[in-house]
């Protein structure tokens, strides 16, 4: 999949961009920061994003497989697949393994992410069928030839002109080809309503603030896809998972740490104190010591077919 899709100077996570990055970014750099920022910071944040994407793939594997199963059932036997915003390769590798005769073009604007993806493909013996393509969709459509399946997970809502991209995808698809657009409905949730301290509903308040900031915001793509000339089928996939506790705690630490940074000037002092307690690895009530974390969320998928 996912979750990252770096197409045009942003780092849309497999779920969309993380809260610490905000919503409006420069299109000139692969991590969504202005090019005046230090390269060392860019590299470090790229690595942090890559770690999160890899954890997405591992901890949400069952959920993501449900989505790819559904898409695979609609796609037939594609020979040429394009993954728009391949990130560290969750979607690319899943599609390459599912469709054993297909060539998969992994399109991304981050050379580091593409390098990480290429190493994974080689380790799985897929490097002969996975082709990395460094490209910026806001500049031009990548040179990938025609395709039977185009996959875009948490990426389309970041491009400057989605309607232009939809037209380009339609033109690139062979007749009867499928375009799968995947979006995270919200950032994942981990906490119970009452975490045992502070005011109940901490995560709900964080999510309301996230929504108000417009992070990960995307429309219902159905109307625009139909206007572009596609026949569209839409489906929602929800998940409620309880991965291995230490992995879950680390994943929650990454997400909630970024949330705390992004909302530092929006949360109340009491909620900031609660977040700090959760993120404190030495605190007995912190994420690493909790047994009540459950990974919850959902994605919407638009399966758009070229007539």
Beta strands, then each sheet from edge to edge (+ up, - down):
strand 1: 80-84
strand 2: 103-108
strand 3: 130-134
strand 4: 147-153
strand 5: 173-184
strand 6: 230-241
strand 7: 295-306
sheet 1: 3+ 2+ 1+ 4+ 5+ 7- 6+
end
